[in-house]
């Protein structure tokens, strides 16, 4: 559902309007055929039609006032998480290891980066960015960080990672965050 429900909400509204037109036509036809029906049949049919009209009218009012859409709260949270992940994590490899819940591989990657920094194979800016991403991923995976790592993270975490922390905490379930991260990895592969 790439439209996050907006197309579907529009279609729902159109269907309700069509039902409304049909029921109005049914009322008109009922009045025109009143003499052909016995009184009980006429009253029962009219009552049912008016009840249906009332239900459709209530639904249309909710949609038009914004109280009812197919864009649900979870889709809104998913969009927020996607934005946060895309801003916070620039390294597909880190996203992949995070999504697959691979803390050991993240720690191995961190050790490799420390080595690469020392031998001059990795620039300081890229090292800092990736180390922050890895430490944030490890924290989200429930891994214990050293005091040095916590200090490094506090000193270097940017607004995007802070937003990711906030949004993913608001989401509640880590599994939802992981599922979304997996989705981002798959999307990046395409």
HELIX and SHEET records of a PDB file:
HELIX    1   1 UNK A    6  UNK A   32  1                                  27    
HELIX    2   2 UNK A   34  UNK A   36  5                                   3    
HELIX    3   3 UNK A   39  UNK A   65  1                                  27    
HELIX    4   4 UNK A   73  UNK A   88  1                                  16    
HELIX    5   5 UNK A   92  UNK A   99  1                                   8    
HELIX    6   6 UNK A  103  UNK A  118  1                                  16    
HELIX    7   7 UNK A  124  UNK A  140  1                                  17    
HELIX    8   8 UNK A  147  UNK A  156  1                                  10    
HELIX    9   9 UNK A  159  UNK A  171  1                                  13    
HELIX   10  10 UNK A  174  UNK A  189  1                                  16    
END                                                                             
